Amino acid sequence: MMKSWLIVLAASVLLFGEAAAQAPGTRSSEVVSMAGTDYYLHRVAPGETVYSLSRLYGVAEERFYEDNPAVKEAGLKAGETVRVLCTDVPEIELSRRKMQRTFVTHTVQPGETTYSIAKRYSLAINTLIQDNPGLDPSHLKAGQELLIRKSEMDKTSPQQILSQMDDFASTLTEVSDEYVYHLVEMGETLYAISREYGVTVADIEAGNDVRGGLKAGVLLRIPVPGRELAAKDTAAGEAAGAVGGGEHPLLPGTEVPFRESRPYAGEMELALLLPLSDDNTVRASFMEFYEGALIAADELRNAGHSVVLNLFNTERSPETVRTITAAEAFRHSDVIIGPVYEDELAPVAEYSRLTGVPVVSPLADLGEGYGATVFSMSPEPSRRYEKMGPLFEGDKNIVFITSDVNDAAFEREMKAVVGGNPYQRVVYRKGTPSQQIDEMLAGSGTDNVFVVLAGDETGVDLILAALSSVQNSRLARSKRTGHIMVVGNSRWVRYRNLDRSLFFKLNVSFVTSYHADRGNEAVLDFDRRYIEAFGRVPSLYSYRGYDAVKMFGGAVAAGNAVPALSGSVMVPLQTPYRFETGAGGNTGNTEWALVTYGNDYTISVR
């Protein structure tokens, strides 16, 4: 730490030149920033003392000695340069010319987030934080001014920024005993997040400004000591009518069966309710969803079916959705796909319950009580790790391995999956001998399962490289080793600097809500058609739009057999779906995708 400080001090003196001598009792005008803190550089005049300088600059003598340890040892000498903490930092600014040369100023607009601003300028999250001392990435205020460093603009991809936000959330969680920080993903709702962490919607709203709705990339501060999946029973909230944090949307009365008044006779109409624009801004993600839906509709037409897609723009407004449900074209629908946000679902769910027309929520993880005619495509959070159970069954050598930054939430989840099976735990960081891992490996006949809990890209990279090195060393020494498998986190696919060949070599497995491997034949075929039609590579939104129309339009084409979807596993592209009607009433997807990289360079998804 002292060496680092000395380097910064030396650089500061070289940059600004030797501080000019002040007349006794005169404050210096030379200000430097060292390790994020502003200091005056003061050239000591004859007769000045530590006491007089402390009074002159308004700092405690103890702080003066802390910043100038050599003075405490040898005393203050005339002619030497000392540093004195700036106690009036707000009044000290860089010159206007230097500021304009180095930064552009961004004024935060209503609804903007740290993620959206960093993405706009292609700027690393850490750079934004470093240049704006005191910035809280989870709480921006409209009108707040941020410095954007010109030299670092257009250097960071959206995927890297999202990964950095994810790492930042994990870091905040690590250092907090009172809060967990959650990075909002596409289509998530307050109610779904509240269920995941076992808190109420009101608990989340109390610590976060969510009046404008949730946006992907927002950091939420969750007031609980640790993350628990489905930690609280939501029955009490539902009894009080809490669905999505508001009043229960459904009218009282008997739920009608699925619509049978328009049996399929070679023609179907599908309604798509998407927030295509908001405040005159086209939302590209949902256009991509629509384009994926068009590819699926075209497949149905090529199979001899007449398909009409009626597209409705919800404008991100529950009132607009209510108006849409009264439209004549809407009332001809055989299946309703959308809306994508839970707070817009109430009027459509009400219509579905009264008419029996099935409704598909393509992105949001819904609360309970909407009825069996409402299908949720997002998998249930409480069943996320069910498919991982078999990985730890039997006689397995299980090792939990972490680094300097630990993903505590993931560790708790994995402990729940491992259950009563014995396991070892080791911390592996830079400089740790690989022998420590080597000694934990079981010999031939016993499978080795390493659960990697590192919470950042650097730690994951370090551990995977160490495991690979130990494996190579054992092969070179002809030392018998059982099968090696690594259990990891789905966020790893967003890490751009990881050696993906190690995923195959170490048989990496993780659970994800959606997977589309562009080496898979079905995905590759879809990509070809999408690129040919729209001139660009599809996104996850494109795949989900395709899946929705492929499954539910296909069910109608099979004879208005949407209810037959319940219970069977479907794989439109590569992600599996199984719809089951739960105790809460609506029909949800229970399938998460377990992705496994094989050492034969294949990727399996089940």
C-alpha positions as CSV (number, residue, x, y, z in Angstrom):
1,M,0.0,0.0,0.0
2,M,2.9,2.4,0.9
3,K,4.6,1.6,-2.4
4,S,1.5,2.3,-4.4
5,W,1.1,5.7,-2.6
6,L,4.7,6.6,-3.3
7,I,4.2,6.0,-7.0
8,V,1.2,8.2,-7.1
9,L,2.9,10.9,-5.2
10,A,5.9,10.9,-7.4
11,A,3.8,11.0,-10.5
12,S,1.8,13.9,-9.1
13,V,5.0,16.0,-8.5
14,L,6.3,15.2,-11.9
15,L,3.0,16.2,-13.5
16,F,2.5,19.5,-11.7
17,G,6.1,20.4,-11.1
18,E,7.6,21.3,-7.8
19,A,5.1,23.2,-5.6
20,A,5.9,26.8,-5.4
21,A,7.0,28.1,-2.0
22,Q,4.3,29.9,-0.1
23,A,4.8,32.9,2.1
24,P,4.3,31.9,5.7
25,G,0.6,31.6,6.5
26,T,-0.4,31.4,2.8
27,R,-2.4,28.4,1.5
28,S,-1.2,26.6,-1.6
29,S,-3.3,26.6,-4.8
30,E,-1.7,23.4,-6.2
31,V,-4.2,20.5,-5.9
32,V,-3.6,16.9,-6.8
33,S,-5.7,13.7,-6.6
34,M,-4.0,10.7,-5.1
35,A,-5.8,7.4,-5.0
36,G,-9.1,9.2,-5.4
37,T,-8.5,11.8,-2.6
38,D,-7.7,15.5,-3.2
39,Y,-4.7,17.1,-1.5
40,Y,-2.9,20.5,-1.5
41,L,0.8,20.3,-2.2
42,H,2.4,22.8,0.3
43,R,6.1,24.0,0.2
44,V,7.0,24.6,3.8
45,A,8.2,28.1,4.6
46,P,10.6,29.0,7.4
47,G,8.9,29.2,10.7
48,E,5.9,27.1,9.8
49,T,4.9,24.2,12.1
50,V,2.6,21.3,12.0
51,Y,0.2,23.2,14.3
52,S,0.2,26.3,12.1
53,L,-0.4,24.3,8.9
54,S,-3.2,22.3,10.5
55,R,-4.9,25.6,11.6
56,L,-4.3,27.1,8.1
57,Y,-5.9,24.2,6.2
58,G,-8.5,23.1,8.8
59,V,-7.2,19.6,9.3
60,A,-6.4,17.7,12.4
61,E,-2.7,17.2,13.3
62,E,-3.3,13.5,13.5
63,R,-4.5,13.5,9.9
64,F,-1.5,15.6,8.8
65,Y,0.9,13.1,10.3
66,E,-1.0,10.2,8.7
67,D,-0.6,11.8,5.3
68,N,3.1,12.7,6.0
69,P,4.6,9.9,8.0
70,A,8.2,11.2,7.4
71,V,7.4,14.4,9.2
72,K,6.4,12.5,12.3
73,E,9.8,10.7,12.2
74,A,12.1,13.6,11.3
75,G,10.1,16.7,12.0
76,L,9.0,19.5,9.6
77,K,11.7,21.1,7.5
78,A,11.6,24.4,5.6
79,G,11.7,23.9,1.8
80,E,10.2,20.4,1.8
81,T,6.8,19.6,0.1
82,V,4.0,18.1,2.2
83,R,0.5,17.1,1.3
84,V,-2.5,18.4,3.2
85,L,-6.0,17.0,2.9
86,C,-8.5,19.2,1.0
87,T,-11.3,19.9,3.4
88,D,-13.2,22.1,0.9
89,V,-13.2,19.6,-2.1
90,P,-16.5,20.9,-3.5
91,E,-15.0,24.3,-4.1
92,I,-12.0,22.9,-6.0
93,E,-12.5,22.0,-9.6
94,L,-10.3,21.2,-12.6
95,S,-9.9,24.0,-15.0
96,R,-12.8,24.3,-17.5
97,R,-10.3,23.7,-20.4
98,K,-8.9,20.5,-18.9
99,M,-12.3,19.2,-18.0
100,Q,-13.5,19.7,-21.6
101,R,-10.4,18.1,-22.9
102,T,-10.8,15.0,-20.8
103,F,-14.5,14.5,-20.3
104,V,-17.9,15.0,-21.7
105,T,-20.7,15.7,-19.1
106,H,-23.8,13.5,-19.1
107,T,-26.9,14.7,-17.3
108,V,-29.0,11.8,-16.1
109,Q,-32.5,11.7,-17.6
110,P,-35.6,10.2,-15.9
111,G,-35.6,6.5,-16.3
112,E,-31.9,6.2,-17.1
113,T,-29.7,3.6,-15.3
114,T,-26.0,3.1,-14.8
115,Y,-26.2,0.2,-17.3
116,S,-28.0,2.2,-20.0
117,I,-25.6,5.2,-19.7
118,A,-22.5,2.9,-19.8
119,K,-24.1,1.1,-22.8
120,R,-24.8,4.4,-24.5
121,Y,-21.1,5.5,-24.4
122,S,-19.7,1.9,-24.6
123,L,-17.9,2.7,-21.3
124,A,-16.7,0.3,-18.7
125,I,-18.6,0.4,-15.4
126,N,-15.4,0.7,-13.3
127,T,-14.3,3.7,-15.4
128,L,-17.6,5.4,-14.7
129,I,-17.3,4.8,-11.0
130,Q,-13.7,5.9,-10.8
131,D,-14.4,9.2,-12.6
132,N,-17.5,10.0,-10.4
133,P,-16.5,9.6,-6.7
134,G,-19.5,8.9,-4.6
135,L,-21.5,7.4,-7.5
136,D,-24.0,4.8,-6.4
137,P,-24.7,2.7,-9.5
138,S,-28.0,1.4,-7.9
139,H,-29.4,4.9,-7.2
140,L,-29.1,7.5,-10.0
141,K,-31.1,10.7,-9.8
142,A,-32.5,12.6,-12.7
143,G,-30.5,15.8,-13.2
144,Q,-27.3,14.3,-11.7
145,E,-24.2,15.1,-13.8
146,L,-21.7,12.3,-14.6
147,L,-18.2,12.7,-16.2
148,I,-17.7,10.4,-19.2
149,R,-14.0,9.9,-20.0
150,K,-13.5,10.5,-23.7
151,S,-10.5,8.2,-24.1
152,E,-12.4,5.2,-22.8
153,M,-15.6,5.7,-24.9
154,D,-16.5,3.0,-27.5
155,K,-14.2,0.4,-25.9
156,T,-16.6,-1.8,-24.0
157,S,-19.3,-4.0,-25.5
158,P,-22.9,-4.3,-24.1
159,Q,-22.2,-7.9,-23.1
160,Q,-19.1,-6.8,-21.2
161,I,-21.0,-4.0,-19.5
162,L,-23.8,-6.4,-18.4
163,S,-21.1,-8.8,-17.1
164,Q,-19.4,-5.9,-15.2
165,M,-22.8,-4.9,-13.6
166,D,-23.3,-8.6,-12.6
167,D,-19.9,-8.7,-11.0
168,F,-20.5,-5.3,-9.3
169,A,-23.8,-6.7,-7.8
170,S,-21.9,-9.8,-6.5
171,T,-19.3,-7.6,-5.0
172,L,-21.8,-5.4,-3.2
173,T,-23.5,-8.5,-1.9
174,E,-20.2,-9.8,-0.6
175,V,-19.5,-6.7,1.5
176,S,-23.1,-6.3,2.9
177,D,-24.6,-8.1,5.8
178,E,-28.0,-6.5,5.4
179,Y,-28.7,-6.5,1.6
180,V,-28.4,-8.6,-1.5
181,Y,-28.0,-6.8,-4.8
182,H,-30.0,-8.1,-7.7
183,L,-29.3,-7.3,-11.4
184,V,-32.6,-7.1,-13.2
185,E,-32.8,-9.3,-16.3
186,M,-35.1,-9.2,-19.3
187,G,-38.8,-9.6,-18.4
188,E,-38.4,-9.9,-14.6
189,T,-41.1,-8.5,-12.4
190,L,-41.1,-7.1,-8.9
191,Y,-43.4,-9.9,-7.7
192,A,-41.2,-12.6,-9.2
193,I,-38.1,-11.1,-7.6
194,S,-39.9,-10.7,-4.3
195,R,-40.7,-14.4,-4.4
196,E,-37.2,-15.4,-5.3
197,Y,-35.7,-13.6,-2.2
198,G,-38.6,-14.2,0.2
199,V,-39.6,-10.6,0.7
200,T,-42.6,-8.5,-0.2
201,V,-42.9,-6.2,-3.1
202,A,-43.2,-3.3,-0.6
203,D,-39.8,-4.3,0.9
204,I,-38.2,-3.8,-2.5
205,E,-40.1,-0.6,-3.4
206,A,-39.0,0.9,0.0
207,G,-35.3,0.8,-1.0
208,N,-35.5,1.3,-4.7
209,D,-37.1,3.9,-7.1
210,V,-39.1,1.6,-9.3
211,R,-42.0,4.0,-10.1
212,G,-41.1,3.9,-13.8
213,G,-41.1,0.1,-13.9
214,L,-38.2,-2.4,-14.1
215,K,-35.6,-2.2,-16.8
216,A,-32.9,-4.7,-17.6
217,G,-29.6,-3.8,-16.1
218,V,-31.0,-2.0,-13.0
219,L,-29.5,-2.9,-9.6
220,L,-32.1,-3.6,-6.9
221,R,-31.2,-3.6,-3.2
222,I,-33.0,-6.4,-1.5
223,P,-33.2,-6.1,2.3
224,V,-32.4,-9.6,3.3
225,P,-29.2,-11.2,4.8
226,G,-28.9,-13.7,1.9
227,R,-30.5,-15.0,-1.2
228,E,-33.0,-17.9,-0.8
229,L,-35.1,-19.3,-3.6
230,A,-38.8,-19.3,-2.7
231,A,-37.8,-18.6,0.9
232,K,-41.2,-17.6,2.1
233,D,-44.6,-19.1,1.5
234,T,-46.6,-16.6,-0.6
235,A,-50.0,-17.9,0.4
236,A,-50.6,-15.1,2.9
237,G,-49.8,-12.5,0.2
238,E,-52.1,-14.2,-2.3
239,A,-54.9,-14.4,0.2
240,A,-54.7,-10.6,0.5
241,G,-55.0,-10.4,-3.3
242,A,-51.3,-9.6,-3.9
243,V,-50.5,-10.6,-7.5
244,G,-47.6,-8.6,-9.0
245,G,-47.8,-6.2,-6.0
246,G,-51.3,-4.9,-6.9
247,E,-55.0,-5.8,-6.7
248,H,-55.9,-9.3,-7.9
249,P,-56.7,-8.9,-11.6
250,L,-59.4,-11.6,-12.1
251,L,-63.1,-11.1,-11.7
252,P,-64.9,-13.5,-9.4
253,G,-66.8,-16.4,-10.9
254,T,-66.3,-19.8,-12.3
255,E,-63.3,-20.3,-14.7
256,V,-64.5,-21.5,-18.1
257,P,-62.7,-24.3,-20.0
258,F,-60.4,-23.6,-23.0
259,R,-62.2,-22.0,-25.9
260,E,-63.9,-24.5,-28.1
261,S,-66.3,-22.2,-30.0
262,R,-63.8,-21.9,-32.9
263,P,-62.4,-25.3,-33.7
264,Y,-59.5,-25.1,-36.1
265,A,-60.6,-25.5,-39.7
266,G,-57.4,-24.6,-41.5
267,E,-57.2,-21.0,-40.3
268,M,-56.0,-19.5,-37.1
269,E,-55.5,-16.0,-35.7
270,L,-52.8,-15.2,-33.1
271,A,-52.7,-11.9,-31.2
272,L,-49.2,-10.6,-30.3
273,L,-49.2,-7.9,-27.6
274,L,-45.8,-6.3,-27.5
275,P,-44.5,-2.9,-26.2
276,L,-43.0,-1.9,-29.6
277,S,-42.6,1.7,-28.7
278,D,-42.6,3.9,-25.5
279,D,-42.5,7.7,-25.7
280,N,-42.0,7.5,-29.5
281,T,-38.9,5.3,-29.1
282,V,-39.0,2.0,-31.0
283,R,-37.9,-0.9,-28.7
284,A,-35.7,-3.1,-30.9
285,S,-35.8,-6.1,-28.6
286,F,-39.5,-6.6,-29.1
287,M,-39.3,-6.0,-32.8
288,E,-36.8,-8.9,-32.8
289,F,-39.4,-11.0,-30.8
290,Y,-41.9,-10.2,-33.5
291,E,-39.5,-11.2,-36.3
292,G,-38.9,-14.5,-34.6
293,A,-42.7,-15.0,-34.4
294,L,-42.9,-14.3,-38.2
295,I,-40.4,-17.1,-38.9
296,A,-42.5,-19.6,-36.9
297,A,-45.7,-18.4,-38.6
298,D,-44.0,-18.9,-42.0
299,E,-43.2,-22.5,-41.0
300,L,-46.8,-23.2,-40.2
301,R,-47.9,-21.7,-43.5
302,N,-45.4,-23.9,-45.4
303,A,-47.0,-26.8,-43.6
304,G,-50.4,-25.9,-45.2
305,H,-52.0,-23.8,-42.4
306,S,-53.5,-20.3,-42.8
307,V,-52.0,-18.1,-40.1
308,V,-52.8,-14.5,-39.3
309,L,-50.6,-12.6,-36.8
310,N,-52.4,-9.6,-35.4
311,L,-49.8,-7.3,-33.8
312,F,-50.8,-4.9,-31.1
313,N,-48.5,-2.2,-29.6
314,T,-49.2,-2.1,-25.8
315,E,-47.1,1.1,-25.5
316,R,-46.0,-0.2,-22.0
317,S,-49.4,0.9,-20.7
318,P,-52.0,-1.2,-18.8
319,E,-54.7,1.2,-20.0
320,T,-53.7,0.6,-23.7
321,V,-53.9,-3.1,-23.1
322,R,-57.4,-2.8,-21.7
323,T,-58.3,-0.8,-24.9
324,I,-56.8,-3.6,-27.0
325,T,-58.9,-6.3,-25.4
326,A,-62.0,-4.4,-26.6
327,A,-60.8,-4.3,-30.2
328,E,-62.7,-6.4,-32.8
329,A,-59.5,-8.0,-34.3
330,F,-58.4,-9.0,-30.8
331,R,-61.7,-10.9,-30.2
332,H,-61.0,-13.3,-33.1
333,S,-57.9,-14.6,-31.5
334,D,-57.3,-18.4,-31.0
335,V,-54.2,-17.7,-28.8
336,I,-53.0,-14.4,-27.2
337,I,-49.2,-14.1,-26.9
338,G,-48.4,-11.3,-24.5
339,P,-48.2,-8.8,-22.9
340,V,-44.6,-9.2,-21.8
341,Y,-44.9,-7.3,-18.4
342,E,-46.9,-8.7,-15.5
343,D,-48.4,-5.3,-14.6
344,E,-50.1,-5.2,-18.1
345,L,-51.5,-8.7,-17.8
346,A,-54.6,-8.1,-15.7
347,P,-57.1,-7.2,-18.4
348,V,-55.9,-9.9,-20.7
349,A,-56.0,-12.5,-17.9
350,E,-59.5,-11.4,-17.1
351,Y,-60.6,-11.8,-20.8
352,S,-59.0,-15.2,-20.9
353,R,-60.8,-16.4,-17.8
354,L,-64.2,-15.3,-19.1
355,T,-63.6,-16.6,-22.7
356,G,-61.3,-19.6,-22.3
357,V,-58.9,-18.2,-24.9
358,P,-55.3,-19.2,-23.8
359,V,-52.9,-16.4,-23.0
360,V,-49.1,-16.9,-23.2
361,S,-46.8,-14.7,-21.0
362,P,-43.5,-15.1,-23.0
363,L,-41.0,-13.4,-20.7
364,A,-42.3,-12.6,-17.2
365,D,-42.2,-15.0,-14.3
366,L,-45.8,-14.7,-13.1
367,G,-47.3,-14.8,-9.7
368,E,-50.1,-17.3,-8.9
369,G,-53.8,-17.0,-9.3
370,Y,-54.2,-16.1,-13.0
371,G,-55.9,-19.4,-13.9
372,A,-55.1,-22.5,-16.0
373,T,-55.7,-20.6,-19.3
374,V,-52.6,-18.4,-18.6
375,F,-49.3,-20.0,-19.6
376,S,-45.9,-18.7,-18.4
377,M,-42.9,-19.5,-20.6
378,S,-40.3,-18.4,-18.1
379,P,-39.4,-21.3,-15.8
380,E,-40.3,-21.3,-12.2
381,P,-37.5,-20.0,-9.9
382,S,-38.1,-22.5,-7.2
383,R,-37.3,-25.4,-9.6
384,R,-34.1,-23.9,-11.0
385,Y,-31.7,-26.5,-9.7
386,E,-33.8,-29.7,-9.8
387,K,-31.8,-31.1,-12.8
388,M,-28.5,-30.6,-11.0
389,G,-29.4,-33.1,-8.2
390,P,-28.3,-36.2,-10.1
391,L,-24.8,-34.6,-10.7
392,F,-24.1,-35.1,-7.0
393,E,-25.8,-38.5,-6.4
394,G,-23.8,-41.6,-5.7
395,D,-20.2,-42.0,-4.6
396,K,-18.9,-38.5,-5.7
397,N,-15.9,-36.5,-4.6
398,I,-17.5,-33.1,-4.2
399,V,-15.3,-30.0,-3.8
400,F,-16.5,-26.4,-3.4
401,I,-13.7,-24.1,-4.7
402,T,-13.7,-20.3,-4.5
403,S,-11.3,-17.4,-5.0
404,D,-10.8,-13.9,-3.6
405,V,-14.4,-13.0,-4.6
406,N,-17.0,-15.5,-3.6
407,D,-20.5,-15.8,-5.0
408,A,-22.2,-16.4,-1.7
409,A,-25.7,-16.7,-3.1
410,F,-24.6,-19.4,-5.5
411,E,-22.8,-21.3,-2.7
412,R,-26.0,-21.3,-0.6
413,E,-28.0,-22.6,-3.6
414,M,-25.4,-25.4,-4.3
415,K,-25.3,-26.4,-0.7
416,A,-29.1,-26.9,-0.8
417,V,-28.7,-29.1,-4.0
418,V,-25.9,-31.2,-2.5
419,G,-28.0,-31.7,0.6
420,G,-26.5,-34.2,3.1
421,N,-23.7,-35.4,0.8
422,P,-20.2,-34.7,2.2
423,Y,-18.0,-32.2,0.4
424,Q,-14.7,-30.4,0.8
425,R,-14.2,-26.6,0.5
426,V,-11.0,-24.8,-0.6
427,V,-10.1,-21.2,-1.4
428,Y,-7.8,-21.0,-4.4
429,R,-6.2,-17.7,-5.3
430,K,-3.3,-16.4,-7.3
431,G,-0.1,-17.9,-5.8
432,T,-1.8,-20.9,-4.2
433,P,0.1,-24.1,-5.2
434,S,-1.8,-26.4,-7.6
435,Q,-0.8,-29.2,-5.3
436,Q,-3.7,-28.2,-3.0
437,I,-6.2,-29.1,-5.8
438,D,-4.2,-32.2,-6.8
439,E,-4.5,-33.6,-3.3
440,M,-8.3,-33.2,-3.4
441,L,-8.8,-35.3,-6.5
442,A,-10.1,-38.8,-6.1
443,G,-8.5,-41.7,-8.0
444,S,-9.9,-43.9,-10.7
445,G,-13.4,-45.1,-10.0
446,T,-14.8,-42.0,-8.3
447,D,-16.1,-39.0,-10.1
448,N,-14.8,-35.6,-9.1
449,V,-17.3,-32.7,-9.1
450,F,-15.9,-29.3,-8.6
451,V,-18.4,-26.5,-7.8
452,V,-16.7,-23.3,-8.8
453,L,-18.0,-20.4,-6.6
454,A,-15.7,-17.6,-7.7
455,G,-17.8,-14.5,-8.2
456,D,-15.9,-12.7,-10.9
457,E,-14.3,-13.5,-14.3
458,T,-10.7,-13.3,-12.9
459,G,-11.4,-15.9,-10.2
460,V,-13.3,-18.3,-12.6
461,D,-10.4,-18.0,-15.1
462,L,-7.8,-18.7,-12.5
463,I,-9.6,-21.8,-11.1
464,L,-10.4,-23.3,-14.5
465,A,-6.8,-22.9,-15.6
466,A,-5.6,-24.5,-12.3
467,L,-7.9,-27.5,-12.7
468,S,-6.7,-27.9,-16.3
469,S,-3.1,-27.7,-15.2
470,V,-3.6,-30.3,-12.5
471,Q,-5.3,-32.6,-15.0
472,N,-2.4,-32.2,-17.5
473,S,0.1,-32.9,-14.8
474,R,-1.6,-36.1,-13.7
475,L,-1.8,-37.3,-17.3
476,A,1.9,-36.6,-17.8
477,R,2.7,-38.6,-14.6
478,S,0.3,-41.4,-15.6
479,K,-1.5,-40.8,-12.3
480,R,-5.0,-42.3,-12.2
481,T,-7.8,-39.8,-11.8
482,G,-11.6,-40.2,-11.7
483,H,-13.8,-38.3,-14.1
484,I,-13.7,-34.5,-13.6
485,M,-16.8,-32.3,-13.9
486,V,-17.1,-28.6,-13.1
487,V,-20.4,-27.1,-12.0
488,G,-20.7,-23.4,-12.7
489,N,-22.9,-20.4,-13.2
490,S,-24.8,-19.4,-16.4
491,R,-23.2,-15.9,-16.2
492,W,-19.9,-17.5,-17.4
493,V,-21.1,-17.4,-21.0
494,R,-21.0,-13.6,-20.7
495,Y,-17.4,-13.6,-19.7
496,R,-15.5,-12.8,-22.9
497,N,-11.9,-13.6,-21.8
498,L,-12.5,-17.2,-20.6
499,D,-10.9,-20.0,-22.6
500,R,-14.0,-21.8,-23.9
501,S,-11.9,-24.9,-24.7
502,L,-11.7,-25.5,-20.9
503,F,-15.5,-25.8,-20.8
504,F,-15.2,-28.9,-22.9
505,K,-12.0,-30.2,-21.3
506,L,-13.5,-29.9,-17.8
507,N,-17.1,-31.0,-18.6
508,V,-18.6,-27.7,-17.4
509,S,-22.3,-27.8,-16.5
510,F,-24.7,-25.0,-15.6
511,V,-28.4,-24.2,-15.4
512,T,-30.0,-21.5,-17.5
513,S,-33.5,-20.2,-18.4
514,Y,-32.6,-20.1,-22.1
515,H,-29.9,-21.6,-24.3
516,A,-29.3,-21.2,-28.0
517,D,-26.0,-22.8,-29.2
518,R,-25.4,-21.6,-32.7
519,G,-23.6,-24.9,-33.4
520,N,-26.9,-26.7,-32.9
521,E,-28.6,-27.7,-36.2
522,A,-32.1,-26.5,-35.3
523,V,-30.7,-23.1,-34.1
524,L,-28.3,-22.9,-37.1
525,D,-31.3,-23.4,-39.5
526,F,-33.3,-20.7,-37.7
527,D,-30.3,-18.4,-37.9
528,R,-30.0,-18.9,-41.6
529,R,-33.6,-18.1,-42.3
530,Y,-33.6,-15.1,-39.9
531,I,-30.5,-13.6,-41.4
532,E,-31.9,-14.1,-44.9
533,A,-35.2,-12.4,-44.0
534,F,-33.9,-9.5,-41.8
535,G,-30.2,-9.1,-42.6
536,R,-28.8,-9.6,-39.0
537,V,-28.1,-12.2,-36.4
538,P,-31.1,-13.1,-34.1
539,S,-31.2,-12.3,-30.4
540,L,-32.6,-14.3,-27.5
541,Y,-35.8,-12.3,-28.0
542,S,-36.0,-13.6,-31.6
543,Y,-35.7,-17.2,-30.4
544,R,-38.4,-16.7,-27.7
545,G,-40.8,-15.2,-30.3
546,Y,-40.2,-18.2,-32.5
547,D,-40.8,-20.6,-29.6
548,A,-44.1,-19.0,-28.6
549,V,-45.7,-19.2,-32.0
550,K,-44.1,-22.6,-32.8
551,M,-45.6,-24.2,-29.7
552,F,-48.9,-22.5,-29.3
553,G,-49.7,-22.0,-33.0
554,G,-48.6,-25.5,-33.6
555,A,-51.0,-26.7,-30.9
556,V,-53.9,-24.9,-32.5
557,A,-52.9,-26.4,-35.9
558,A,-53.1,-29.8,-34.3
559,G,-56.8,-29.3,-33.6
560,N,-57.1,-26.5,-31.0
561,A,-55.2,-28.8,-28.6
562,V,-53.6,-26.1,-26.5
563,P,-54.5,-27.9,-23.3
564,A,-52.6,-30.9,-24.6
565,L,-49.4,-28.9,-24.1
566,S,-49.6,-29.5,-20.4
567,G,-47.3,-32.2,-19.1
568,S,-45.4,-32.9,-22.3
569,V,-41.8,-31.7,-22.9
570,M,-41.3,-29.6,-26.1
571,V,-38.0,-28.3,-27.6
572,P,-38.8,-25.8,-30.4
573,L,-35.2,-24.8,-30.9
574,Q,-32.9,-26.0,-28.0
575,T,-34.5,-24.9,-24.7
576,P,-37.0,-27.4,-23.3
577,Y,-40.4,-26.5,-22.0
578,R,-42.9,-28.4,-19.8
579,F,-46.1,-26.7,-18.8
580,E,-47.9,-27.9,-15.7
581,T,-50.8,-26.4,-13.8
582,G,-49.7,-25.6,-10.3
583,A,-51.4,-25.3,-7.0
584,G,-51.7,-21.6,-7.6
585,G,-53.9,-22.1,-10.7
586,N,-52.0,-20.9,-13.7
587,T,-49.9,-23.1,-16.0
588,G,-46.2,-22.5,-15.7
589,N,-43.1,-23.8,-17.4
590,T,-41.2,-26.1,-15.0
591,E,-38.2,-26.8,-17.2
592,W,-34.8,-25.2,-16.8
593,A,-32.1,-26.0,-19.3
594,L,-29.1,-28.0,-17.9
595,V,-26.3,-27.3,-20.3
596,T,-23.3,-29.7,-20.3
597,Y,-20.1,-29.3,-22.3
598,G,-18.6,-32.7,-23.1
599,N,-14.9,-33.5,-23.6
600,D,-15.9,-34.9,-27.0
601,Y,-16.6,-31.2,-27.9
602,T,-20.4,-31.6,-27.9
603,I,-22.9,-29.5,-26.0
604,S,-25.9,-31.3,-24.5
605,V,-29.1,-29.5,-23.3
606,R,-31.7,-31.2,-21.3
